[in-house]
Amino acid sequence: MRRRGGGAATGAAALASVLGLASAAHAGAFDVEGFGPEGVAESNARAARADDGTAAFYNPGGLGLGRGVRVSLAPTLGVSRLSAQGKTLPLADPFGIALAFDATIPFEGPLKDRIRIGFAGYLPPTAALHLIAHPSDQPFFPYYDNRTQRLLLVPALAVRILDGLALGVGFNVLGGVSGPASVTTGASGAPEPRLDLDAATAVAVNAGVRFDPVPGLRLGFAFRQRFSAPAVVDSTAEIAGIPLSISVATRSALFDPTTLVAAASVDLGHAAVELDATYAVWSAYQGPWVTVHATLPGVDVGSALPADVARDVVSLRGAGTYRFDVGARSELVVRASGGFEPTMLKSGQQGTTNLVDGDKLLAGLGATFALRGFLPATLRAGLGASVQRVFPSTQTKKVCALSPCGADTVAGPDAARPDQGITNPGYPKLTGGGAFWSISLGLGVDL
């Protein structure tokens, strides 16, 4: 098949733009921002208490111990005050709408009140998916990058085995995209290339167990499978009679790590407290870059990218709530939380790359007001806000003194004098830090 035009930059642009046609993806926005006003206010410490539609993300087992039919809608905004090299890095797509639904299947007999379904969703306002491929030397935060820019649809099913024991499972599916794609190169007069795109379908599993051994004590264990979406853009051209083939590929697009959560919650009168311990397998992350492979007669050129950039992380989150009775028909629940998560980046010396991250201190506040009896349904309104304080990090760049230069060094364009004329954006010191804010306003109905 013959194509005109093409190039590494065009291939990367095609990958970023055409992947916007995908249908669904994993729970990146909930991992980063929280799910609804309750999840935001409680810094995601909800694996032992969530039993509504949000349990499809937090712990599908908790869905099995819920009751009735509940629907909620929560616009959510992420505000980045993160900076690298003194420059603020805003979130590409900061706004989305979170949806949650749960219901009991109306079976009779032995299955009565034992089978429940749930749904968790996140809807960006502009596109189903927006993938950004950064230049390899651009400073940015891989923990936050490309994780809130996707449509999320997670159906879940849970079974109540005993009165205090339930199992649940949910699925996240990213629909594959393949076939030709057109990319406009601008008004420069260059030919418009036609490319072939292949993005494989990816499926990840959410599963969990919820166990309430005695009234007022809740235990939860959740598993969220690693998610990434490999994608390839192939372009074939003929320039001055010479065939040229370029392949741009990524193996870790839209990456979320395998995550294990162990949680416990206890009621203390009108108060409840929960503690969640989370283990995230970031060591499987292959990096945020794309590889470029070009071939023409007699020449075969490929890119070499760094490996093993991240490490596994154990984080702790705690949340507390207190319920106030407001008259005979309503109540107010106030929420507060805190936590700590170490950086997911290894401390090894970087060369030309400029990935930035830091240890994170988490805090959240919020409240939910429920009005009962005024209508046939219970009405809920909630507000939650949280902040992730990313502590400053600094790394001094190592200058290459003699060719060939090591992968952990930076160099200038002159091979004879590699320590001269260095233009790497992270040189001489790579610095970063700041804060990430999340705000969510939710409305719900309990039928």
C-alpha positions in Angstrom: 0.0 0.0 0.0 1.4 3.4 -1.0 1.0 6.6 1.1 2.3 10.1 0.6 4.0 12.3 3.1 4.6 11.0 6.7 7.2 11.4 9.3 7.8 10.8 13.0 6.1 14.0 14.1 3.1 13.4 11.9 2.8 9.8 13.1 2.8 11.0 16.8 0.1 13.6 15.9 -2.0 11.0 14.2 -1.7 8.7 17.3 -2.8 11.5 19.6 -5.7 12.6 17.5 -7.2 9.4 16.1 -7.2 7.6 19.5 -9.9 10.1 20.4 -12.3 7.7 18.6 -11.9 5.0 21.3 -15.0 4.0 23.2 -14.0 3.5 26.8 -11.1 3.3 29.2 -9.9 2.5 32.7 -10.5 4.5 35.9 -7.7 7.0 35.6 -9.8 10.1 36.5 -11.1 8.4 39.7 -7.6 7.3 40.7 -6.3 10.9 40.4 -9.3 13.1 41.4 -11.7 10.8 43.4 -15.2 9.6 42.5 -18.0 12.0 43.3 -18.0 14.5 46.3 -17.7 11.6 48.8 -14.7 10.1 47.1 -13.0 13.5 46.6 -13.6 14.6 50.2 -12.4 11.2 51.6 -9.2 11.0 49.4 -10.5 7.8 47.9 -10.5 6.0 51.3 -13.8 4.2 50.6 -13.0 0.5 49.7 -14.7 -0.7 53.0 -17.8 1.5 52.9 -18.9 2.2 49.3 -22.0 0.2 48.5 -23.5 2.3 45.8 -22.5 2.7 42.1 -19.1 4.1 43.1 -18.3 0.6 44.5 -17.8 -0.5 40.8 -14.5 1.4 41.1 -13.7 1.3 44.9 -14.7 -2.3 45.6 -17.3 -4.2 43.6 -17.8 -6.5 46.6 -19.4 -3.6 48.5 -22.0 -3.2 45.8 -23.4 -6.6 47.0 -24.2 -5.2 50.5 -26.1 -2.1 49.2 -29.8 -1.7 49.1 -32.4 -0.1 46.8 -31.9 1.9 43.7 -29.6 5.0 43.7 -28.5 7.4 41.0 -26.0 10.2 41.2 -24.4 12.8 39.0 -21.3 14.8 40.0 -19.5 17.3 37.8 -15.8 17.2 38.8 -13.0 19.7 38.2 -9.3 19.2 38.5 -7.1 22.2 39.0 -3.3 21.8 38.5 -0.9 24.1 40.4 2.0 21.7 39.5 5.1 23.3 38.1 8.4 22.0 36.5 11.4 24.2 35.8 9.4 27.2 37.1 6.6 26.7 34.6 3.0 25.8 35.6 1.7 22.7 33.9 -2.1 22.9 33.5 -4.3 19.8 33.2 -5.2 19.2 29.5 -8.8 18.3 30.2 -9.7 19.4 33.7 -13.5 18.9 33.7 -15.8 15.8 33.5 -19.0 14.4 34.9 -19.0 11.3 37.1 -22.1 9.0 37.0 -23.0 6.3 39.5 -25.9 3.9 39.5 -26.8 0.8 41.5 -29.9 -1.5 41.8 -31.0 -4.8 43.1 -32.2 -7.3 40.5 -35.8 -8.2 41.6 -35.4 -12.0 41.9 -37.6 -14.0 44.1 -36.9 -17.1 46.2 -33.3 -18.0 47.2 -31.8 -15.1 45.1 -34.0 -12.4 46.5 -31.9 -9.3 47.4 -28.7 -11.1 46.6 -27.8 -10.0 43.0 -27.0 -6.4 42.4 -25.7 -4.4 39.5 -23.8 -1.2 39.4 -22.3 1.3 37.0 -19.5 3.8 37.3 -18.9 6.4 34.5 -16.8 9.5 33.8 -17.7 11.6 30.8 -15.3 14.2 29.4 -17.2 17.1 27.8 -15.3 17.3 24.5 -13.9 13.9 23.3 -14.1 10.3 24.3 -10.4 10.2 24.7 -7.5 12.7 24.4 -4.0 11.2 24.3 -0.9 13.5 24.4 2.5 12.3 23.4 5.2 14.6 24.8 8.7 15.1 23.4 11.1 12.9 25.3 13.0 15.8 26.9 9.9 17.8 27.9 9.5 18.2 31.7 6.1 16.8 32.9 4.4 14.7 35.6 3.7 11.2 34.4 1.6 10.4 37.5 -1.0 13.0 36.3 -0.4 13.0 32.6 -3.1 11.4 30.3 -5.0 10.0 33.3 -8.1 12.3 33.4 -8.6 12.6 29.6 -10.8 9.6 28.9 -14.3 8.3 28.8 -14.9 5.7 31.6 -17.7 3.1 31.6 -17.5 0.3 34.2 -20.5 -2.0 34.6 -20.3 -4.3 37.7 -22.1 -7.3 39.2 -22.1 -8.4 42.8 -23.5 -11.3 44.7 -24.3 -11.3 48.4 -23.1 -14.7 49.7 -24.2 -14.1 53.3 -25.8 -11.2 55.1 -22.3 -9.7 55.7 -20.3 -11.1 52.8 -20.4 -10.2 49.2 -18.2 -10.6 46.1 -18.2 -8.4 43.0 -16.5 -7.9 39.7 -16.5 -5.1 37.1 -14.9 -4.6 33.6 -13.2 -1.8 31.9 -13.0 -2.1 28.1 -11.1 0.1 25.6 -12.5 -0.4 22.2 -9.9 -1.1 19.5 -9.4 1.3 16.6 -7.9 0.2 13.2 -7.8 1.3 9.6 -6.8 4.4 7.6 -6.6 7.8 9.2 -6.0 11.2 7.6 -4.0 13.9 9.2 -3.7 17.5 7.9 -0.2 18.9 8.1 -1.2 22.6 7.9 -1.0 25.4 5.3 2.7 25.0 4.5 2.0 23.2 1.2 3.3 19.8 2.3 1.3 16.8 1.2 -1.4 15.5 3.5 -0.5 12.0 4.6 -2.7 9.0 4.9 -1.8 6.6 7.7 -2.8 3.2 9.0 -3.7 3.0 12.7 -4.0 -0.1 14.8 -5.0 0.2 18.5 -5.8 -3.1 20.1 -8.8 -3.7 22.3 -7.8 -3.7 26.0 -9.8 -5.1 28.9 -9.1 -4.7 32.7 -10.9 -6.2 35.7 -12.0 -4.7 38.9 -12.8 -7.2 41.6 -13.4 -7.1 45.3 -14.7 -8.7 48.6 -16.7 -7.0 51.3 -17.0 -8.6 54.7 -18.9 -7.2 57.7 -18.2 -9.6 60.5 -20.2 -7.7 63.1 -22.5 -4.6 62.9 -20.4 -1.4 62.7 -17.2 -3.2 61.4 -16.5 -3.4 57.7 -13.6 -5.0 55.9 -12.8 -4.7 52.2 -10.3 -6.0 49.7 -10.1 -4.7 46.1 -8.1 -5.6 43.0 -7.8 -3.3 40.0 -5.9 -4.9 37.1 -3.2 -3.1 35.3 -4.4 -1.2 32.2 -2.6 0.0 29.2 -3.5 0.3 25.5 -0.8 -0.5 22.9 -1.2 1.4 19.7 0.7 1.6 16.4 0.6 4.1 13.5 2.2 2.9 10.3 3.0 5.3 7.4 4.4 4.3 4.0 5.6 6.9 1.6 7.5 7.2 -1.7 9.8 10.3 -1.9 11.7 10.9 -5.1 11.2 7.3 -6.0 12.6 6.0 -2.7 10.3 4.0 -0.4 10.1 5.1 3.2 8.3 3.3 6.0 7.7 4.8 9.5 6.1 3.1 12.5 5.2 5.1 15.6 4.2 2.8 18.5 3.4 3.1 22.2 3.0 0.1 24.6 1.9 2.0 27.7 -0.6 4.5 26.6 -3.2 5.4 29.2 -1.4 3.4 31.9 -2.9 2.6 35.3 -1.0 0.2 37.5 -2.2 -3.0 39.0 -3.6 -1.9 42.4 -4.4 -3.8 45.6 -6.4 -2.2 48.4 -7.0 -3.5 51.9 -9.4 -1.4 54.0 -11.2 -1.4 57.3 -13.9 0.8 58.7 -15.6 1.1 62.1 -18.7 3.0 63.3 -18.4 5.0 66.5 -21.9 6.2 67.2 -22.7 9.0 64.7 -19.0 8.8 63.5 -17.2 6.4 61.2 -13.6 6.1 60.4 -11.8 4.2 57.6 -8.2 3.3 56.8 -7.1 2.1 53.4 -3.7 0.7 52.5 -2.9 0.6 48.7 -0.2 -1.2 46.8 0.3 0.1 43.2 2.6 -1.8 40.8 4.1 1.1 39.0 7.3 -0.9 38.3 5.4 -2.4 35.2 5.2 1.1 33.7 7.4 1.3 30.5 7.4 5.1 30.3 5.2 7.7 28.7 7.1 7.8 25.3 6.4 6.5 21.8 9.0 4.6 19.8 9.8 5.5 16.2 11.1 3.0 13.7 12.0 4.1 10.1 13.3 2.1 7.2 14.4 2.9 3.7 16.8 1.1 1.3 20.0 0.3 3.2 19.0 2.2 6.4 17.1 1.0 9.5 16.7 3.6 12.2 15.0 2.9 15.6 14.7 4.9 18.8 16.0 3.6 22.2 14.0 4.6 25.2 14.7 4.4 28.9 13.3 1.5 30.8 12.4 0.8 34.5 11.6 4.4 35.3 9.1 3.7 38.1 8.8 1.7 41.3 6.1 0.1 43.3 4.3 2.3 45.8 2.5 1.7 49.1 0.2 4.5 50.2 -2.1 5.1 53.2 -5.4 7.0 53.3 -7.7 7.6 56.2 -11.2 9.2 56.3 -13.7 10.1 58.9 -17.4 11.1 58.8 -19.8 12.5 61.3 -23.6 12.5 61.0 -25.8 15.3 62.3 -29.6 14.8 62.4 -31.3 17.9 61.0 -34.9 17.7 62.0 -36.9 14.5 61.5 -36.5 14.2 57.8 -32.9 15.1 56.9 -29.3 14.7 58.0 -25.9 16.3 57.3 -22.8 14.2 57.0 -19.4 16.0 57.2 -16.3 14.3 55.8 -12.5 14.8 56.2 -9.5 12.8 55.1 -5.8 12.7 54.9 -3.1 10.4 53.5 0.4 10.0 52.1 1.7 8.5 48.9 5.4 8.2 48.0 6.6 9.2 44.5 6.3 6.5 41.8 9.5 7.5 40.1 12.8 5.9 40.8 15.6 8.1 42.2 18.1 7.1 39.5 19.9 9.8 37.5 18.0 10.9 34.4 19.8 11.9 31.2 17.9 13.6 28.4 14.5 12.7 29.9 12.8 15.1 32.4 10.1 13.2 34.3 9.0 14.9 37.5 7.1 13.6 40.6 7.3 13.9 44.3 6.0 12.5 47.6 2.3 13.5 48.0 0.5 14.6 51.1 -3.3 14.2 50.7 -6.2 16.1 52.4 -9.9 16.4 51.8 -13.1 18.0 53.2 -16.7 17.9 52.3 -20.3 17.4 53.3 -23.5 15.6 52.1 -27.1 16.7 52.9 -29.9 14.2 52.6 -33.6 15.1 52.6 -36.0 12.2 53.3 -39.8 12.0 53.2 -40.4 15.3 51.4 -40.7 13.4 48.1 -41.2 9.7 47.4 -37.4 9.5 47.0 -34.5 10.7 49.1 -32.6 13.6 47.7 -28.9 14.1 48.2 -26.6 17.0 47.6 -22.9 16.8 48.2 -19.7 18.9 47.9 -16.2 17.7 48.2 -12.7 19.2 47.8 -9.3 17.7 48.1 -5.6 18.7 47.6 -2.6 16.6 46.7 0.5 18.5 47.9 3.4 17.3 45.7 6.6 18.0 47.7 9.5 19.6 45.7 12.0 17.4 44.0 15.4 18.4 42.5 17.9 16.5 40.4 21.2 18.0 39.2 21.9 16.9 35.6 25.2 15.0 34.9 27.1 16.4 32.0 28.8 14.2 29.5 32.5 14.7 29.5 33.6 12.3 26.8 31.9 10.5 23.8 30.2 8.1 23.7 27.9 9.7 26.3 26.1 7.6 28.9 22.4 7.4 29.0 22.3 9.2 32.4 24.1 12.3 31.0 23.2 15.3 28.9 25.3 16.6 26.0 25.6 19.4 23.5 25.5 19.0 19.7 29.3 18.8 19.1 30.5 15.3 19.7 34.1 16.6 20.2 32.9 18.9 23.0 29.8 17.2 24.4 29.9 19.5 27.6 29.3 22.6 25.5 26.0 24.0 24.1 23.7 21.9 26.2 20.0 22.8 25.5 18.2 20.1 27.5 15.2 21.8 29.3 16.2 20.1 32.6 19.8 21.3 32.6 21.5 22.2 34.9 18.8 21.2 37.5 15.5 19.5 37.1 13.0 20.8 39.6 9.3 20.3 40.2 6.4 20.3 42.7 3.2 22.0 43.6 -0.4 21.0 44.2 -3.3 19.4 42.5 -6.8 20.3 43.6 -10.1 18.4 43.0 -13.6 19.7 43.4 -16.9 17.8 43.0 -20.5 18.8 43.4 -23.0 15.9 43.4 -26.7 15.4 43.2 -28.4 12.1 43.8 -31.7 10.3 44.3 -32.4 7.2 46.4 -35.5 5.4 45.1 
